[in-house]
Amino acid sequence: MEYQLTNKYITASKLVLITILLSLIVSCDKDDKVRPELPNRTILYYLGADNNLHVEADEKIEALRLGFPGGDNRLVIYKDIPNNVPQLLEIYADKTGENQIRIIKGYPEQNEVVAGDIQLLLDDIQQLFPAKSYGLILFSHASGWLPQGTLTQPETALLRMGRSPIRTYTIAMDGTSELGLREFAAAIPDHFFDFIAFEACFMAGIEVLYELKDKTDYILSSSAEVVSPGFAPVYPNALQRLFEPRADVVAFAQAYFDFWNDQIGDYRSATITVTKTAGLQPLATWIRQYGIAARSPIDLPDVQHFDRYSNHRLFFDFGDYCRRMVEPAAESRLNDLLNDVVVYKAATPFFIPSRLGFEINRHSGITTYIRQERFPKLDERYDELAWSIFLQNNQQ
């Protein structure tokens, strides 16, 4: 009798164990359905056109719609144009495979673009379009690291001369308000983006790159201005490169350069660079050791520049400047450090030559500001940047 009770107990225990295992299997299956695998990448296109760039907004969006490869990816657009509330749009493939556009949400109109707005936008992207990785393309007027209102537009001088300018995009601008570089960087979580691509002017400065070095792995930017219509002509065929499992930023940059290099006259004008942020700290350390940034070259007017202004220069070639400041024996190490940062660079021989333009004889892929006695206030603002702060620490 005791044997039978023991046997029944063992049998009942087995049944309980089997029931528990089955429930766990069912539970796991339910969890898999509730938490599907994340999409490969979400790319945010920041269309900061609450200014005179609004005329290009529709062209940009249509080019992006045509170029979106669909599949395991997401493409969202933050659209800010005059006289409209900012909107978050999504480009998606419908059941027929045709790319469509839909409105996801609207945002309150602001009188200026501030870092808090960027933070809220990125929070929405993470919640509404979570993915394994993220990329950012920013289209707006820009002026590198320069403080608001500092950059003098070359178009003004051309108009005084009675000549029509070629439109360029000179970090984000909302109406007449500009978002500063430091504020922009502070709004982005560290290591958030796989890449940041600037469809904007003068964003290949060492100051910009260093400020954003902890925010992204790669930065695509231009030493000079970006001629309109910018990236739009290559989005239909090259946007897919940025959605590859490992974003091929170089292939996209090559497509952009090839398009503009095939143009004629003033429209054959382009500079483009892809930088790897992991190499920036060793480069900065070397520059600090040599004390390069604390000095200005005697032959400043001969240093390659990338701005079109008749009475001043603010954007100089970083490599050309540094080579003039070190002995020949140090150039090899400088070249190695630059090669660790610049993974792709290209430039046309001239940049808008008939409209206060210039010849491009040297192009390291990176620009820099050089201190000048005539700009003491600008020097003070320069000292607030992470790049300048790091270099000056060696002198304290």
Wavefront OBJ file of the C-alpha trace (Angstrom):
o trace
v 0.000 0.000 0.000
v 2.856 2.344 0.858
v 4.485 1.517 -2.493
v 1.353 2.489 -4.383
v 1.096 5.817 -2.594
v 4.743 6.583 -3.395
v 4.251 5.654 -7.033
v 1.205 7.906 -7.310
v 3.162 10.729 -5.672
v 5.980 10.398 -8.202
v 3.481 10.357 -11.093
v 1.719 13.461 -9.794
v 5.058 15.253 -9.396
v 5.916 14.506 -13.014
v 2.588 15.912 -14.138
v 3.176 19.093 -12.153
v 6.664 19.448 -13.636
v 5.381 18.941 -17.193
v 2.630 21.516 -16.593
v 5.156 24.063 -15.352
v 7.450 23.485 -18.343
v 4.558 23.835 -20.783
v 3.473 27.082 -19.139
v 6.996 28.422 -19.425
v 7.117 27.531 -23.125
v 3.788 29.243 -23.737
v 4.916 32.238 -21.685
v 8.132 32.569 -23.710
v 6.161 32.322 -26.914
v 3.853 35.120 -25.775
v 6.816 37.280 -24.773
v 8.353 36.838 -28.239
v 5.138 38.028 -29.815
v 4.876 41.007 -27.479
v 8.512 42.022 -27.942
v 9.444 41.514 -31.610
v 12.991 42.126 -32.773
v 13.749 45.803 -33.227
v 14.112 47.315 -36.702
v 17.635 47.711 -38.023
v 17.830 51.519 -38.120
v 15.737 54.621 -37.690
v 16.988 57.693 -39.541
v 15.727 61.095 -38.465
v 15.745 63.802 -41.118
v 15.686 67.199 -39.408
v 14.210 69.630 -41.916
v 14.920 72.980 -40.275
v 13.351 75.186 -42.944
v 11.505 77.811 -40.900
v 13.498 80.316 -42.966
v 14.178 80.976 -46.648
v 14.949 77.288 -47.203
v 11.257 76.404 -46.967
v 11.012 76.551 -50.773
v 13.028 73.329 -50.882
v 11.072 71.420 -48.242
v 8.781 69.544 -50.625
v 11.676 68.660 -52.928
v 13.637 67.203 -50.016
v 10.715 65.145 -48.749
v 9.924 63.766 -52.202
v 13.563 62.805 -52.777
v 13.605 61.009 -49.426
v 10.342 59.224 -50.241
v 11.806 57.943 -53.497
v 15.024 56.830 -51.838
v 13.644 55.053 -48.781
v 14.464 51.331 -49.199
v 11.793 50.113 -46.767
v 12.435 46.704 -45.289
v 13.611 46.520 -41.699
v 14.096 50.284 -41.372
v 12.316 53.491 -40.399
v 12.567 56.976 -41.907
v 11.027 59.905 -40.049
v 11.112 63.619 -40.845
v 10.858 66.522 -38.455
v 9.418 69.246 -40.691
v 9.550 72.859 -39.555
v 8.509 75.481 -42.124
v 7.097 79.034 -41.843
v 3.466 79.566 -40.827
v 2.959 75.898 -39.910
v 3.294 73.966 -36.690
v 6.266 71.583 -36.750
v 5.292 68.035 -37.676
v 6.780 64.575 -37.326
v 6.264 62.614 -40.543
v 6.962 58.999 -41.398
v 7.827 57.586 -44.797
v 6.647 53.999 -45.019
v 5.915 51.323 -47.632
v 2.218 50.440 -48.044
v 0.846 46.989 -48.876
v 1.682 47.456 -52.554
v 5.283 48.385 -51.779
v 4.756 52.050 -52.697
v 6.386 54.568 -50.343
v 3.885 56.877 -48.684
v 4.000 59.759 -46.167
v 1.884 60.104 -43.038
v 1.728 62.585 -40.178
v 2.631 61.106 -36.802
v 2.206 64.132 -34.539
v 2.474 67.906 -34.332
v 4.553 70.091 -32.043
v 3.858 73.544 -30.586
v 5.350 76.359 -32.641
v 8.361 77.900 -30.913
v 9.842 81.345 -31.354
v 13.299 79.827 -31.361
v 14.951 76.446 -31.620
v 16.368 75.340 -28.265
v 18.205 72.290 -26.995
v 15.146 71.158 -25.036
v 13.179 70.845 -28.269
v 15.855 68.537 -29.681
v 15.797 66.404 -26.540
v 12.015 66.016 -26.673
v 12.228 65.098 -30.345
v 14.838 62.411 -29.700
v 12.722 61.034 -26.855
v 9.793 60.736 -29.261
v 11.974 58.986 -31.837
v 13.086 56.401 -29.294
v 9.536 55.763 -28.086
v 7.696 55.834 -31.411
v 10.393 54.377 -33.679
v 12.721 52.231 -31.543
v 15.523 50.550 -33.463
v 18.871 48.845 -33.009
v 20.623 51.982 -34.253
v 19.911 55.578 -35.219
v 21.142 58.061 -37.794
v 20.591 61.803 -38.203
v 20.553 63.966 -41.331
v 20.279 67.673 -40.573
v 19.199 70.164 -43.222
v 19.194 73.854 -42.362
v 21.298 76.986 -42.410
v 24.495 76.506 -40.454
v 27.739 78.326 -39.779
v 29.965 75.754 -38.108
v 30.915 76.712 -34.558
v 30.312 80.431 -35.023
v 28.023 82.214 -32.534
v 24.623 83.429 -33.695
v 24.757 86.308 -36.144
v 28.535 86.151 -36.612
v 28.741 84.913 -40.178
v 28.431 87.544 -42.902
v 26.606 86.110 -45.888
v 28.518 86.378 -49.183
v 25.185 86.827 -50.949
v 24.964 90.332 -49.445
v 28.160 91.418 -51.125
v 27.099 89.872 -54.423
v 23.798 91.708 -54.401
v 25.608 94.993 -53.817
v 27.677 94.155 -56.894
v 24.500 93.565 -58.874
v 25.179 89.844 -59.280
v 22.797 87.022 -58.510
v 24.071 84.563 -55.884
v 23.984 80.790 -56.013
v 21.865 79.570 -53.111
v 23.795 77.809 -50.355
v 22.886 76.598 -46.883
v 24.715 78.636 -44.436
v 23.244 74.323 -36.557
v 19.608 74.565 -37.209
v 17.840 77.871 -37.766
v 14.260 78.576 -36.674
v 13.171 81.871 -38.182
v 16.045 84.144 -37.221
v 17.030 82.081 -34.176
v 20.052 79.811 -34.437
v 20.849 76.733 -32.358
v 24.422 76.926 -31.096
v 26.878 74.055 -31.455
v 27.332 73.510 -27.729
v 23.586 73.465 -27.110
v 23.067 71.057 -30.003
v 25.694 68.660 -28.658
v 24.321 68.842 -25.115
v 20.873 67.795 -26.357
v 22.143 64.509 -27.830
v 22.796 61.516 -25.547
v 26.302 60.089 -25.789
v 26.765 57.391 -28.446
v 23.192 57.835 -29.654
v 23.789 58.029 -33.419
v 25.717 55.757 -35.746
v 26.235 58.777 -37.963
v 25.315 62.440 -38.289
v 25.155 63.886 -41.813
v 25.058 67.657 -42.198
v 23.286 68.930 -45.297
v 24.496 72.333 -44.188
v 27.476 74.659 -44.604
v 30.839 74.758 -42.837
v 30.229 71.785 -40.533
v 33.552 69.987 -41.146
v 35.375 72.164 -38.615
v 37.544 70.485 -36.011
v 35.532 72.442 -33.452
v 32.272 70.828 -34.620
v 33.762 67.354 -34.844
v 35.306 67.492 -31.391
v 32.113 68.822 -29.785
v 30.191 65.857 -31.238
v 32.837 63.151 -30.856
v 30.960 61.344 -28.062
v 27.572 61.575 -29.783
v 28.185 59.570 -32.960
v 30.641 57.236 -34.691
v 30.822 59.050 -38.034
v 30.153 62.589 -39.241
v 29.500 63.578 -42.845
v 30.030 67.289 -43.453
v 31.375 69.975 -45.765
v 34.364 72.274 -45.313
v 32.733 74.928 -47.490
v 29.121 75.815 -48.199
v 26.638 73.324 -49.628
v 25.236 74.365 -52.996
v 21.473 74.009 -53.418
v 19.803 71.516 -53.848
v 22.375 69.785 -51.687
v 21.833 66.056 -51.143
v 18.426 65.994 -52.847
v 19.670 64.780 -56.255
v 21.327 61.707 -54.727
v 18.703 60.694 -52.149
v 16.652 58.589 -54.645
v 19.595 56.299 -55.439
v 22.030 56.693 -52.541
v 19.878 56.991 -49.409
v 19.739 53.213 -49.173
v 23.474 53.227 -48.394
v 22.732 54.798 -45.033
v 20.272 52.007 -44.207
v 22.718 49.154 -44.759
v 23.384 47.019 -41.644
v 26.583 49.012 -41.252
v 25.748 52.423 -42.670
v 27.947 53.070 -45.713
v 28.438 56.774 -45.144
v 31.417 56.843 -47.486
v 29.402 55.484 -50.427
v 26.743 58.147 -49.827
v 29.406 60.872 -49.680
v 30.943 59.603 -52.930
v 27.560 59.712 -54.654
v 27.087 63.304 -53.508
v 30.510 64.379 -54.712
v 30.214 62.579 -58.055
v 26.962 64.390 -58.785
v 28.350 67.868 -58.160
v 31.712 67.132 -59.745
v 29.848 66.314 -62.964
v 28.248 69.780 -63.085
v 29.675 72.690 -65.049
v 30.653 76.272 -64.227
v 29.962 77.581 -60.734
v 27.774 74.566 -59.987
v 30.801 72.300 -60.090
v 31.435 73.226 -56.472
v 31.554 70.765 -53.587
v 33.577 69.672 -50.583
v 32.665 66.592 -48.589
v 34.256 64.685 -45.719
v 33.495 61.582 -43.665
v 35.234 61.577 -40.304
v 35.570 58.808 -37.721
v 35.167 60.330 -34.283
v 37.205 57.616 -32.536
v 40.388 59.169 -33.920
v 39.727 62.699 -32.690
v 41.116 62.406 -29.166
v 44.598 61.185 -30.209
v 44.720 64.004 -32.769
v 43.678 66.581 -30.165
v 46.302 65.307 -27.716
v 49.031 65.651 -30.331
v 47.909 69.161 -31.277
v 47.941 70.157 -27.608
v 51.448 68.781 -27.107
v 52.726 70.949 -29.945
v 50.812 74.016 -28.785
v 49.705 74.602 -32.362
v 46.322 76.180 -31.748
v 47.786 78.888 -29.532
v 49.729 80.403 -32.435
v 48.883 81.957 -35.777
v 51.069 81.450 -38.860
v 52.947 84.439 -40.235
v 51.672 83.603 -43.707
v 48.001 83.489 -42.661
v 46.704 84.860 -46.000
v 48.334 81.895 -47.776
v 46.583 79.226 -45.715
v 43.857 77.465 -47.710
v 40.443 78.889 -46.804
v 36.877 77.765 -47.518
v 34.758 80.890 -47.091
v 33.792 83.512 -49.690
v 34.321 86.821 -47.970
v 36.274 89.730 -49.361
v 37.330 91.288 -46.059
v 37.962 88.378 -43.685
v 38.557 84.630 -43.376
v 37.136 82.358 -40.684
v 37.376 78.796 -42.063
v 40.915 77.573 -42.827
v 42.153 74.136 -43.843
v 43.168 72.305 -40.669
v 45.902 70.184 -42.265
v 47.462 73.085 -44.158
v 47.498 75.202 -41.009
v 49.039 72.491 -38.814
v 51.782 71.632 -41.321
v 52.880 75.271 -41.357
v 53.206 75.204 -37.561
v 55.398 72.099 -37.105
v 58.813 71.045 -38.307
v 58.936 68.754 -41.368
v 59.875 65.748 -39.219
v 56.505 65.940 -37.462
v 54.411 65.947 -40.635
v 54.437 62.172 -40.930
v 52.814 61.755 -37.520
v 50.305 64.493 -38.319
v 49.369 62.706 -41.550
v 48.870 59.422 -39.688
v 46.599 61.066 -37.134
v 44.572 62.817 -39.842
v 44.192 59.537 -41.731
v 42.769 57.949 -38.578
v 40.078 60.631 -38.482
v 39.320 61.349 -42.149
v 38.069 58.182 -43.851
v 36.916 59.984 -47.014
v 37.379 63.453 -48.486
v 36.806 65.049 -51.869
v 36.783 68.549 -53.290
v 36.277 70.145 -56.694
v 39.193 72.236 -58.065
v 37.291 75.496 -57.551
v 34.372 76.659 -55.440
v 31.885 79.061 -57.080
v 34.789 80.903 -58.738
v 32.828 83.731 -60.396
v 31.015 84.739 -57.187
v 33.715 85.661 -54.688
v 34.869 82.039 -54.860
v 38.277 80.444 -54.479
v 40.608 77.762 -55.753
v 41.013 74.589 -53.706
v 44.668 73.581 -53.713
v 44.720 71.831 -50.339
v 41.889 69.943 -48.666
v 42.600 67.874 -45.562
v 38.865 67.336 -45.089
v 38.756 69.392 -41.872
v 38.706 73.142 -41.286
v 39.667 75.252 -38.285
v 39.353 78.766 -36.959
v 42.671 80.580 -36.480
v 42.889 83.274 -33.827
v 43.250 86.794 -35.195
v 43.851 90.043 -33.334
v 41.010 91.688 -35.230
v 38.453 89.313 -33.673
v 38.952 89.473 -29.857
v 35.272 88.893 -29.082
v 35.184 85.897 -31.398
v 38.256 84.516 -29.659
v 36.443 84.771 -26.332
v 33.521 82.746 -27.627
v 35.926 80.258 -29.177
v 37.376 79.567 -25.746
v 33.983 78.218 -24.630
v 34.185 75.266 -27.034
v 35.269 71.805 -25.904
v 38.084 71.859 -28.487
v 39.584 75.083 -27.154
v 39.089 74.082 -23.511
v 40.977 70.821 -24.048
v 43.876 72.510 -25.818
v 44.227 75.187 -23.152
v 44.312 72.726 -20.270
v 47.925 72.000 -21.163
v 48.817 75.609 -20.467
v 47.311 75.793 -16.995
l 1 2 3 4 5 6 7 8 9 10 11 12 13 14 15 16 17 18 19 20 21 22 23 24 25 26 27 28 29 30 31 32 33 34 35 36 37 38 39 40 41 42 43 44 45 46 47 48 49 50 51 52 53 54 55 56 57 58 59 60 61 62 63 64 65 66 67 68 69 70 71 72 73 74 75 76 77 78 79 80 81 82 83 84 85 86 87 88 89 90 91 92 93 94 95 96 97 98 99 100 101 102 103 104 105 106 107 108 109 110 111 112 113 114 115 116 117 118 119 120 121 122 123 124 125 126 127 128 129 130 131 132 133 134 135 136 137 138 139 140 141 142 143 144 145 146 147 148 149 150 151 152 153 154 155 156 157 158 159 160 161 162 163 164 165 166 167 168 169 170
l 171 172 173 174 175 176 177 178 179 180 181 182 183 184 185 186 187 188 189 190 191 192 193 194 195 196 197 198 199 200 201 202 203 204 205 206 207 208 209 210 211 212 213 214 215 216 217 218 219 220 221 222 223 224 225 226 227 228 229 230 231 232 233 234 235 236 237 238 239 240 241 242 243 244 245 246 247 248 249 250 251 252 253 254 255 256 257 258 259 260 261 262 263 264 265 266 267 268 269 270 271 272 273 274 275 276 277 278 279 280 281 282 283 284 285 286 287 288 289 290 291 292 293 294 295 296 297 298 299 300 301 302 303 304 305 306 307 308 309 310 311 312 313 314 315 316 317 318 319 320 321 322 323 324 325 326 327 328 329 330 331 332 333 334 335 336 337 338 339 340 341 342 343 344 345 346 347 348 349 350 351 352 353 354 355 356 357 358 359 360 361 362 363 364 365 366 367 368 369 370 371 372 373 374 375 376 377 378 379 380 381 382 383 384 385 386 387 388 389 390 391 392 393 394 395 396
